[in-house]
Amino acid sequence: MDFFKKALEIKDEVIEYRRDFHKHPELDYELPRTSSIIKEFLEKENIEYKETAKSGICALIKGNGNKTIAIRADMDALPIQDKKSCPYSSLENGKMHACGHDAHMAILIGTAKILNSIKDRLEGNVKLLFEPAEETTGGAKLMVKEGVLDDPNVDAVIGLHVEEWLNVGEIGLKKGVVNAASNPFTVKIIGKGGHGASPNDTVDPIVISANVINALQTIISREISPTDPGVITIGSIHGGTAQNIIPEEVEIKGIMRTMKKEQREYVNRRFVEIVEGIVTSMRGKCEINIEESYPNLYNDDMLLEKFKKVSTKIFEEGKVKILEEPRMGVESFAYFSMERPSVFYYLGCRNEEMGIISPAHSSHFDIDEDCIPYGIAMHCAFVEEFLNKQNSVTNEK
């Protein structure tokens, strides 16, 4: 079947969904309108579904076999003011689909419409995973916990992200690790406050903090191989009330990003050792809280190879870009990739002639909607290949 042709036939309908989502963005798990629109579509198509992860949706297209593949689309927007001037600009003050999740949902709706129309030809099932809170705590984690990958058991998961650094008609694929793991942290350094003119009578948490911050940077620069990317970012420092007062405590907040499980464990351990060692040696006390946030996102080797072959049916020669470097950003699709063989790919949405060049998470972000049929066609083509012709796959990392 020519899935790109089928996608073009429903392009206008799907774009209407995308623009509606864009005009009415919702945040985190608070997605009543967004969820209701998706449910109305599923009911219209007679696709069964259940609610999950508070405002998420898990739907099932039943084919004629036992294999099952899942497709993920994230649903939530960002707390950003939309500064674009176009017919579908956000109507919600301070809220905007600035990361393309509106397009992701629309693509999955279009994919569902086509696959549902040929479900009798599919030798297996298709789960549609609409995920809330991707931008915050990661709804995927809760969805997995609530069993969306079971009953029927999911054999593979695919997902995409629109990308402004790829032109429309291009996709980007990365072997192995695709995205970093993250560990947000908070460190409270407790000293003894006093007069700025008498530092000898105090334990200065500001001076201790300065030493801690400098030392933490040596974990990546001196203890991790230069060929393994890693970042420790201090994003917030708070302490003190006046120029001549040494405060009682200072609070430091930041985030660590790593690319390997063993690297993540090592950096977390050394973080604690260094902070505790410096603070103690300088007569202070500390409280350390390291959050276990998004894990690394892995693409399965065997699944990715099959995906690359199928992509040549949709994209012209030279338009399938093999990416050499992973992204330091995090992606909650990682929770699915840790459970099942997965492929996550980047879908080009850039169009310089139209002025669509603004980065994601910016107030002028937009997409060239011509990318939408490519995403639909790629999803459909791979699902058909996986269900009707796929050999077994393993999730080796």
C-alpha positions as CSV (number, residue, x, y, z in Angstrom):
1,M,0.0,0.0,0.0
2,D,1.2,3.5,-0.8
3,F,0.9,4.9,2.8
4,F,2.2,8.4,1.8
5,K,-0.6,8.7,-0.7
6,K,-3.1,7.6,1.9
7,A,-1.7,10.2,4.3
8,L,-2.0,13.0,1.8
9,E,-5.7,12.1,1.4
10,I,-6.4,12.8,5.0
11,K,-3.8,15.6,5.4
12,D,-6.3,18.5,5.7
13,E,-8.4,16.6,8.3
14,V,-5.3,15.8,10.4
15,I,-4.0,19.4,10.2
16,E,-7.3,20.6,11.6
17,Y,-6.6,18.4,14.7
18,R,-3.1,19.8,15.0
19,R,-4.3,23.4,14.8
20,D,-7.0,22.8,17.3
21,F,-4.6,21.3,19.7
22,H,-2.2,24.3,19.1
23,K,-4.9,26.8,19.8
24,H,-5.9,25.2,23.0
25,P,-2.8,23.9,24.8
26,E,-3.0,22.2,28.2
27,L,-0.2,21.4,30.7
28,D,1.1,18.5,32.6
29,Y,-1.7,16.0,33.6
30,E,-4.4,18.7,33.3
31,L,-5.5,17.8,29.8
32,P,-9.4,17.6,29.9
33,R,-10.0,19.2,26.5
34,T,-7.1,17.5,24.7
35,S,-8.1,14.1,26.1
36,S,-11.8,14.5,25.2
37,I,-10.9,15.4,21.5
38,I,-8.8,12.2,21.2
39,K,-11.5,10.1,22.8
40,E,-14.2,11.5,20.4
41,F,-11.9,10.5,17.5
42,L,-11.4,7.0,18.9
43,E,-15.2,6.6,19.5
44,K,-15.9,7.8,16.0
45,E,-13.5,5.2,14.6
46,N,-14.8,2.5,16.9
47,I,-11.4,2.0,18.4
48,E,-11.5,0.7,22.0
49,Y,-9.6,2.7,24.6
50,K,-9.0,3.1,28.3
51,E,-7.8,5.9,30.4
52,T,-4.4,5.8,32.0
53,A,-1.9,8.0,33.9
54,K,-4.7,10.4,35.0
55,S,-5.3,12.0,31.6
56,G,-3.5,9.7,29.2
57,I,-5.1,7.2,26.8
58,C,-4.3,3.7,25.7
59,A,-6.2,2.6,22.6
60,L,-6.1,-0.7,20.8
61,I,-6.6,-1.6,17.1
62,K,-7.2,-5.3,16.9
63,G,-5.8,-7.1,14.0
64,N,-5.5,-10.8,13.2
65,G,-2.5,-12.0,15.2
66,N,-0.8,-12.1,18.5
67,K,2.0,-9.6,17.9
68,T,1.5,-6.1,19.1
69,I,3.3,-2.9,18.4
70,A,2.7,0.4,20.2
71,I,3.0,4.0,19.0
72,R,3.5,6.9,21.4
73,A,2.5,10.5,21.1
74,D,2.9,13.0,23.9
75,M,0.1,15.4,24.7
76,D,1.1,18.3,27.0
77,A,2.2,21.8,26.1
78,L,4.7,24.2,27.8
79,P,4.2,27.3,30.1
80,I,5.4,29.6,27.3
81,Q,3.7,32.7,25.8
82,D,2.9,32.1,22.1
83,K,4.2,35.1,20.2
84,K,3.4,33.8,16.7
85,S,0.8,35.6,14.6
86,C,-1.1,33.0,12.7
87,P,-4.7,31.6,12.5
88,Y,-3.8,28.8,15.0
89,S,-1.9,30.8,17.6
90,S,-2.5,29.8,21.2
91,L,-5.6,31.2,22.8
92,E,-4.4,30.3,26.3
93,N,-2.3,33.0,28.0
94,G,1.1,31.6,29.0
95,K,0.6,28.2,27.4
96,M,1.9,27.0,24.1
97,H,2.6,23.8,22.1
98,A,6.2,24.9,21.8
99,C,7.7,21.4,21.4
100,G,5.5,19.9,18.7
101,H,3.3,17.6,20.8
102,D,0.3,18.9,18.9
103,A,1.8,17.5,15.7
104,H,2.7,14.3,17.5
105,M,-0.9,13.7,18.5
106,A,-2.2,14.7,15.0
107,I,0.2,12.3,13.4
108,L,-0.9,9.4,15.7
109,I,-4.6,10.3,14.9
110,G,-3.9,10.1,11.2
111,T,-1.9,6.8,11.7
112,A,-4.8,5.3,13.7
113,K,-7.3,6.3,11.0
114,I,-5.4,4.5,8.2
115,L,-4.4,1.5,10.2
116,N,-7.9,1.0,11.6
117,S,-9.2,1.0,8.0
118,I,-6.9,-1.9,7.1
119,K,-6.9,-3.8,10.4
120,D,-8.2,-6.9,8.8
121,R,-5.0,-7.1,6.8
122,L,-2.7,-6.7,9.9
123,E,-1.3,-9.8,11.4
124,G,-1.3,-8.3,14.9
125,N,-2.4,-5.4,17.0
126,V,-1.6,-1.7,17.3
127,K,-1.6,0.1,20.6
128,L,-2.0,3.9,20.6
129,L,-0.3,5.5,23.6
130,F,-1.2,9.1,24.2
131,E,1.1,10.3,27.0
132,P,0.5,13.2,29.4
133,A,3.1,15.1,31.4
134,E,6.1,14.4,29.1
135,E,7.5,17.9,29.8
136,T,7.3,17.5,33.6
137,T,7.5,14.2,35.4
138,G,7.1,11.8,32.5
139,G,3.6,10.2,32.1
140,A,5.2,7.2,30.4
141,K,6.6,6.0,33.8
142,L,3.1,5.9,35.2
143,M,1.6,4.4,32.0
144,V,4.1,1.5,32.2
145,K,3.3,1.0,35.9
146,E,-0.4,0.9,35.0
147,G,0.2,-1.9,32.4
148,V,-0.2,-0.3,29.0
149,L,2.5,-2.6,27.7
150,D,0.6,-5.7,28.7
151,D,-2.8,-7.3,27.8
152,P,-1.9,-7.8,25.0
153,N,1.8,-7.8,25.5
154,V,3.6,-5.1,23.5
155,D,6.5,-6.5,21.4
156,A,7.9,-3.2,20.2
157,V,7.3,0.6,20.6
158,I,7.9,3.4,18.2
159,G,7.8,7.2,18.6
160,L,8.9,10.4,17.0
161,H,9.7,14.0,17.6
162,V,9.4,16.8,15.1
163,E,12.7,18.7,14.8
164,E,13.4,22.2,13.4
165,W,17.0,21.3,12.6
166,L,15.8,18.8,9.9
167,N,14.0,19.9,6.8
168,V,10.6,18.6,5.8
169,G,11.1,15.4,4.0
170,E,14.0,14.3,6.2
171,I,14.3,12.0,9.3
172,G,17.1,11.5,11.7
173,L,18.0,8.1,13.2
174,K,20.5,7.4,16.0
175,K,21.9,3.9,16.8
176,G,22.2,3.0,20.5
177,V,21.8,5.7,23.1
178,V,19.6,8.5,21.7
179,N,19.0,10.7,24.7
180,A,20.7,11.4,28.0
181,A,19.5,10.3,31.5
182,S,18.8,13.1,34.0
183,N,19.1,13.5,37.7
184,P,17.9,16.8,39.1
185,F,19.4,17.6,42.5
186,T,19.1,20.0,45.5
187,V,21.9,20.6,48.0
188,K,21.4,22.5,51.2
189,I,24.6,23.6,52.8
190,I,24.2,24.6,56.4
191,G,26.8,26.7,58.2
192,K,26.7,29.2,61.1
193,G,25.6,32.7,60.4
194,G,27.0,35.9,61.7
195,H,28.4,39.4,61.0
196,G,30.2,39.9,57.8
197,A,33.0,41.7,59.7
198,S,33.6,38.6,61.9
199,P,33.9,35.6,59.6
200,N,36.0,33.8,62.1
201,D,32.9,33.5,64.3
202,T,30.9,31.9,61.5
203,V,30.9,28.9,59.2
204,D,30.3,30.5,55.9
205,P,28.0,28.4,53.6
206,I,28.6,30.8,50.7
207,V,32.3,30.1,50.6
208,I,31.6,26.4,51.1
209,S,29.2,26.5,48.2
210,A,31.8,28.1,45.9
211,N,34.2,25.3,46.6
212,V,31.5,22.7,46.1
213,I,30.4,24.1,42.7
214,N,34.0,24.3,41.4
215,A,34.7,20.7,42.5
216,L,31.6,19.2,41.0
217,Q,32.7,20.4,37.6
218,T,35.8,18.2,37.8
219,I,33.7,15.0,37.9
220,I,32.9,15.4,34.2
221,S,36.1,17.0,33.1
222,R,38.5,14.8,35.0
223,E,36.8,11.6,36.0
224,I,34.7,10.8,32.9
225,S,36.2,9.8,29.6
226,P,36.3,12.8,27.1
227,T,34.5,10.5,24.6
228,D,31.5,10.0,27.0
229,P,29.3,13.1,27.1
230,G,28.1,14.3,30.5
231,V,26.9,17.6,32.0
232,I,26.5,18.9,35.6
233,T,24.7,22.2,35.5
234,I,24.1,24.4,38.5
235,G,21.0,26.3,37.7
236,S,20.0,28.0,40.9
237,I,21.8,29.4,44.0
238,H,20.0,31.0,46.9
239,G,21.4,32.3,50.1
240,G,21.8,35.5,52.1
241,T,19.8,38.6,52.7
242,A,22.3,41.5,53.0
243,Q,25.8,42.5,52.1
244,N,27.1,42.4,55.7
245,I,25.5,39.2,56.9
246,I,26.9,35.7,56.5
247,P,23.8,33.5,56.1
248,E,22.9,30.3,57.9
249,E,22.5,28.3,54.8
250,V,22.7,28.2,51.0
251,E,20.6,26.1,48.6
252,I,22.0,24.9,45.3
253,K,19.8,23.3,42.6
254,G,20.9,21.8,39.3
255,I,20.8,18.7,37.1
256,M,23.1,16.0,36.0
257,R,22.9,14.4,32.5
258,T,24.7,11.2,31.5
259,M,24.7,8.8,28.6
260,K,25.4,5.4,30.2
261,K,23.8,3.5,33.1
262,E,27.2,2.8,34.7
263,Q,28.3,6.5,34.1
264,R,25.0,7.7,35.7
265,E,25.7,5.5,38.8
266,Y,29.3,6.7,39.1
267,V,28.5,10.4,38.7
268,N,25.7,10.2,41.3
269,R,28.1,8.5,43.8
270,R,30.9,10.9,43.2
271,F,28.5,13.8,43.5
272,V,27.6,12.8,47.0
273,E,31.2,12.0,48.0
274,I,32.5,15.3,46.9
275,V,29.8,17.4,48.4
276,E,29.9,15.7,51.7
277,G,33.7,15.7,51.8
278,I,34.1,19.4,51.1
279,V,31.3,20.5,53.4
280,T,32.6,18.4,56.3
281,S,36.2,19.6,55.8
282,M,35.0,23.2,55.9
283,R,33.0,22.6,59.2
284,G,29.6,22.7,57.6
285,K,26.7,20.3,57.2
286,C,24.7,19.3,54.1
287,E,21.5,17.8,52.9
288,I,21.6,16.2,49.5
289,N,18.6,15.1,47.4
290,I,19.2,13.5,44.0
291,E,16.1,12.7,42.0
292,E,15.9,9.6,39.8
293,S,14.5,11.2,36.7
294,Y,14.3,10.1,33.1
295,P,16.6,7.2,32.1
296,N,18.6,6.9,28.9
297,L,16.6,6.4,25.7
298,Y,17.9,3.4,23.7
299,N,17.1,2.4,20.1
300,D,17.1,-1.4,19.6
301,D,19.8,-2.4,17.1
302,M,17.7,-5.0,15.2
303,L,14.6,-2.9,15.2
304,L,16.4,0.2,14.0
305,E,17.9,-1.7,11.0
306,K,14.5,-2.8,9.9
307,F,13.2,0.7,10.5
308,K,16.0,2.1,8.2
309,K,15.0,-0.3,5.4
310,V,11.4,0.6,5.6
311,S,12.1,4.4,5.7
312,T,13.5,4.2,2.2
313,K,10.0,3.5,1.0
314,I,8.8,6.8,2.4
315,F,11.8,9.1,2.1
316,E,13.9,10.0,-0.9
317,E,17.5,8.9,-1.2
318,G,19.8,10.9,1.1
319,K,16.9,12.1,3.3
320,V,17.4,9.5,6.0
321,K,20.1,11.1,8.2
322,I,22.1,8.8,10.4
323,L,23.0,10.8,13.5
324,E,26.5,10.3,15.1
325,E,25.9,12.1,18.4
326,P,23.2,11.5,21.0
327,R,21.2,14.4,22.4
328,M,21.9,15.7,25.9
329,G,18.2,16.5,26.3
330,V,15.9,14.0,28.0
331,E,12.8,12.2,26.6
332,S,10.2,10.3,28.6
333,F,9.9,7.8,25.7
334,A,13.0,6.3,27.4
335,Y,10.7,4.6,30.0
336,F,9.2,2.6,27.1
337,S,12.6,1.9,25.6
338,M,13.7,0.4,28.9
339,E,10.8,-2.1,28.8
340,R,10.5,-3.1,25.2
341,P,12.5,-3.0,21.9
342,S,12.0,0.5,20.6
343,V,12.8,3.0,17.9
344,F,12.6,6.7,18.4
345,Y,13.2,9.0,15.4
346,Y,13.3,12.7,14.5
347,L,11.0,14.0,11.9
348,G,12.0,17.1,10.0
349,C,9.7,20.1,10.2
350,R,12.0,23.0,9.2
351,N,11.3,25.3,6.2
352,E,13.5,28.3,5.9
353,E,11.5,29.8,3.0
354,M,8.5,29.9,5.3
355,G,10.6,31.3,8.2
356,I,10.0,28.1,10.2
357,I,13.4,28.0,11.9
358,S,12.7,28.8,15.6
359,P,13.9,26.2,18.1
360,A,11.7,24.1,20.2
361,H,10.8,25.6,23.6
362,S,10.8,29.1,22.1
363,S,7.8,31.4,21.8
364,H,8.0,31.4,18.0
365,F,8.2,27.7,17.5
366,D,6.2,26.3,14.6
367,I,6.3,23.5,12.1
368,D,5.8,23.1,8.4
369,E,2.7,21.0,8.4
370,D,3.9,19.2,5.2
371,C,5.9,17.1,7.7
372,I,2.7,15.5,9.0
373,P,2.0,13.1,6.1
374,Y,5.6,11.9,6.3
375,G,5.2,11.0,10.0
376,I,1.9,9.2,9.3
377,A,3.2,7.2,6.4
378,M,6.4,6.2,8.3
379,H,4.4,5.0,11.2
380,C,2.0,3.0,9.0
381,A,4.7,1.5,6.8
382,F,6.7,0.3,9.8
383,V,3.7,-1.1,11.6
384,E,2.7,-3.1,8.5
385,E,6.3,-4.4,8.2
386,F,6.6,-5.3,11.8
387,L,3.3,-7.1,12.1
388,N,3.2,-8.8,8.8
389,K,6.9,-9.6,8.1
390,Q,8.8,-9.0,11.3
391,N,11.2,-11.6,12.8
392,S,11.8,-11.7,16.5
393,V,13.8,-8.8,18.1
394,T,15.7,-8.5,21.3
395,N,16.3,-5.4,23.4
396,E,20.1,-5.5,23.8
397,K,21.9,-2.5,25.2
